[in-house]
């Protein structure tokens, strides 16, 4: 009986050891397979990264000849855009408001008599600000400054000086409360110049591309890309010196010269190269 138990015990022990060895071998095989999979995945990612990098380089490269063309036209302004203001300082805020309101009515009347339409006059800023006197002991309220700024379009360029004189002095003028913020010369319909500017800019771009192709001893192909940068600002601002003279006008001889405007137009073009 004892021999039978020994035999069974030894048989069970051998069976358990065999299963354990098989599990360890299987684990080693799975571990090796996992390592091989990770290695393959890393190599695949590396190859993909290299491929993507090369693709970006290829996509980012520009072939052909790329140039910028520019055109300029000088013309005489036909309108002036002016920004005027009225300011008043008083110890009582209501008095400042009243003074500015009366001067504003005078200004609107003068502009209307000069043929400026009311729908072309607009308020751009209206403020009420307290004024302080600062000392070593602190600050002291000295009054209130009320400002009313407006802008308008004036088409009689030869009469700008007279307009400034009228609002600067005389019985119906704004006087010392007047502020001249800006005087900008412009053209009312700049679109009439765009076609010619565009034509000249493209011709300039073609000329540059032809020269580059000739110098590089290659044959220029057809345009493959065109974009334009149309002008958005057709104004010429008067100098600060002239504005200063206008502000200090005291005799009926203020002269404001419009000069000429320079309109600029740009195009970007790309041309193929004939192989």
C-alpha positions in Angstrom: 0.0 0.0 0.0 2.9 2.3 0.9 4.5 1.6 -2.4 1.3 2.5 -4.2 1.2 5.9 -2.4 4.8 6.6 -3.2 4.2 5.8 -6.9 1.2 8.1 -7.1 3.1 10.9 -5.3 6.0 10.6 -7.7 3.7 10.5 -10.7 1.8 13.6 -9.6 5.1 15.5 -8.9 6.5 14.6 -12.3 3.2 15.7 -13.9 3.2 19.1 -12.1 6.8 19.8 -13.0 6.2 19.0 -16.7 3.3 21.4 -16.8 5.4 24.1 -15.1 8.2 23.7 -17.6 5.7 23.9 -20.5 4.3 27.2 -19.1 7.8 28.7 -18.7 8.7 27.7 -22.3 5.4 29.2 -23.6 6.1 32.4 -21.7 9.5 32.7 -23.2 8.1 32.2 -26.6 5.4 34.8 -26.1 8.0 37.3 -24.6 10.2 36.8 -27.6 7.3 37.3 -30.0 6.3 40.5 -28.2 9.8 41.8 -28.4 10.0 41.0 -32.1 6.6 42.8 -32.6 7.8 45.9 -30.7 11.0 46.0 -32.7 9.1 45.6 -36.0 6.6 48.3 -34.9 9.5 50.7 -34.1 11.2 50.0 -37.4 7.9 50.6 -39.2 7.4 53.9 -37.4 10.9 55.0 -38.2 10.4 54.2 -41.9 7.1 56.0 -41.9 8.6 59.0 -40.2 11.3 59.1 -42.9 8.7 58.8 -45.6 6.6 61.6 -44.1 9.7 63.8 -43.8 10.6 63.3 -47.4 7.0 63.9 -48.4 6.9 67.2 -46.6 10.2 68.3 -48.2 8.7 67.4 -51.6 5.4 69.1 -50.9 7.1 72.3 -49.5 9.4 72.7 -52.4 8.5 75.3 -55.1 9.4 74.6 -58.7 9.6 77.2 -61.4 10.2 81.0 -61.3 8.4 83.1 -58.7 8.4 86.9 -59.0 6.6 90.0 -57.7 5.2 92.6 -60.1 4.5 96.2 -59.2 2.7 99.1 -60.8 2.3 102.7 -59.8 0.1 105.5 -61.0 0.2 109.2 -59.8 -3.0 111.1 -59.8 -4.5 114.2 -58.3 -6.9 113.9 -55.3 -10.5 114.9 -55.8 -11.7 114.8 -52.2 -10.4 115.7 -48.8 -11.4 113.9 -45.6 -11.2 116.2 -42.6 -11.5 115.5 -38.9 -12.3 118.6 -36.7 -13.0 118.9 -33.0 -14.4 121.3 -30.5 -13.2 121.4 -26.9 -14.2 123.4 -23.9 -13.0 123.5 -20.3 -15.1 124.9 -17.5 -15.4 124.5 -13.7 -19.0 123.5 -14.2 -19.6 120.5 -16.5 -22.9 121.8 -17.8 -21.2 125.0 -19.0 -18.6 123.0 -21.0 -21.4 120.9 -22.6 -23.3 124.1 -23.5 -20.2 125.8 -25.0 -19.4 122.7 -27.1 -23.0 122.3 -28.2 -23.2 126.0 -29.4 -19.9 125.7 -31.3 -21.0 122.4 -32.9 -24.1 124.1 -34.2 -22.0 126.9 -35.7 -19.7 124.3 -37.3 -22.5 122.3 -38.9 -24.0 125.6 -40.2 -20.7 126.6 -41.8 -20.2 123.2 -43.4 -23.8 123.1 -44.7 -23.3 126.5 -46.3 -20.1 125.2 -48.0 -22.2 122.5 -49.7 -21.3 119.6 -47.4 -24.2 117.2 -47.0 -25.3 116.3 -43.5 -25.2 112.6 -44.2 -21.5 113.0 -44.9 -20.8 114.5 -41.5 -20.5 112.0 -38.6 -19.5 112.2 -35.0 -16.3 110.2 -34.3 -15.8 111.0 -30.6 -17.6 112.7 -27.7 -16.0 112.7 -24.2 -16.4 114.4 -20.9 -13.3 114.3 -18.7 -12.6 115.8 -15.3 -9.4 118.0 -15.1 -7.1 117.9 -12.1 -4.3 120.0 -10.8 -1.6 117.9 -9.2 0.5 119.1 -6.3 2.7 117.6 -3.6 -0.3 117.5 -1.3 -2.4 115.6 -3.8 -4.8 116.4 -6.6 -7.5 119.1 -6.9 -10.4 119.1 -9.4 -10.2 122.2 -11.5 -12.9 121.6 -14.1 -14.3 119.5 -16.9 -13.2 119.2 -20.5 -15.8 118.3 -23.1 -14.7 117.2 -26.5 -16.8 116.6 -29.7 -14.9 115.4 -32.8 -16.5 114.9 -36.2 -15.3 113.9 -39.7 -16.6 114.9 -43.1 -15.8 114.7 -46.8 -15.1 118.0 -48.8 -14.9 118.0 -52.5 -14.0 121.6 -53.2 -10.2 121.2 -52.7 -9.4 124.8 -53.9 -11.5 126.2 -51.0 -10.0 124.2 -48.1 -8.0 127.2 -46.9 -11.0 129.4 -46.9 -13.0 126.8 -45.0 -10.4 126.7 -42.3 -10.3 130.5 -42.1 -14.1 130.7 -41.8 -14.2 128.3 -38.8 -11.1 129.7 -37.2 -12.0 133.4 -36.7 -14.8 135.9 -37.3 -18.2 136.4 -35.7 -19.5 132.9 -36.7 -16.2 131.0 -36.1 -15.4 128.4 -33.5 -12.4 130.4 -32.4 -10.1 129.0 -29.7 -12.3 125.9 -29.1 -11.5 124.6 -32.6 -9.2 121.5 -33.0 -8.0 120.3 -36.4 -7.2 116.6 -35.9 -6.4 115.5 -39.5 -6.6 116.4 -43.2 -6.4 113.5 -45.6 -6.5 113.8 -49.4 -8.0 110.9 -51.4 -9.9 109.9 -54.5 -13.6 109.1 -54.5 -13.6 106.2 -56.9 -10.2 104.4 -56.9 -11.6 101.4 -58.8 -11.2 103.2 -62.1 -7.5 102.9 -61.7 -7.4 99.2 -60.8 -7.5 97.7 -64.3 -4.6 99.7 -65.5 -2.6 99.0 -62.3 -3.3 95.3 -62.6 -2.3 95.2 -66.3 1.0 97.1 -65.6 1.8 94.9 -62.5 1.4 91.7 -64.5 3.5 93.1 -67.3 6.2 93.9 -64.8 6.1 90.4 -63.3 6.4 88.9 -66.8 9.4 91.1 -67.6 11.2 90.0 -64.4 10.5 86.3 -65.1 11.8 86.6 -68.7 15.0 88.2 -67.4 15.6 85.5 -64.8 15.0 82.8 -67.4 17.3 84.5 -69.8 20.1 84.9 -67.2 19.7 81.3 -66.1 19.7 80.0 -69.7 16.3 78.2 -69.3 13.0 78.4 -71.2 10.2 80.1 -69.4 6.8 78.3 -69.4 3.2 79.4 -68.7 2.0 81.1 -65.5 1.1 78.5 -62.9 0.1 80.9 -60.0 -1.2 84.5 -59.8 -2.2 86.5 -56.7 -2.7 90.2 -56.2 -2.4 92.6 -53.3 -4.9 95.3 -54.3 -4.4 98.6 -52.5 -6.8 99.4 -49.6 -5.6 102.9 -48.7 -5.8 105.7 -51.3 -5.3 108.6 -48.9 -2.5 111.1 -48.4 -2.2 112.7 -45.0 -1.2 116.3 -44.7 2.0 116.9 -42.8 2.0 117.9 -39.1 3.6 121.2 -40.0 0.8 122.2 -42.4 -1.8 121.1 -39.8 0.0 123.3 -37.2 -0.2 126.3 -39.5 -3.9 125.6 -40.1 -4.5 125.5 -36.4 -2.8 128.8 -35.9 -4.5 130.5 -38.8 -5.2 134.2 -38.0 -5.5 135.8 -41.4 -7.5 134.8 -44.5 -4.5 133.3 -46.3 -4.4 129.7 -45.1 -3.1 127.5 -48.0 -3.4 123.8 -48.0 -1.9 122.0 -51.0 -3.2 118.6 -52.0 -0.2 117.5 -54.2 -0.5 114.1 -55.8 -1.4 110.6 -54.7 0.7 107.6 -55.6 -1.4 104.4 -56.2 0.5 101.1 -55.9 -0.6 97.7 -57.0 1.3 94.4 -56.5 0.9 90.8 -58.0 2.8 87.6 -57.2 3.3 85.2 -60.1 4.8 81.8 -60.6 6.0 80.4 -64.0 6.8 76.9 -65.0 10.1 76.0 -66.5 10.1 74.2 -69.9 12.3 71.0 -69.7 
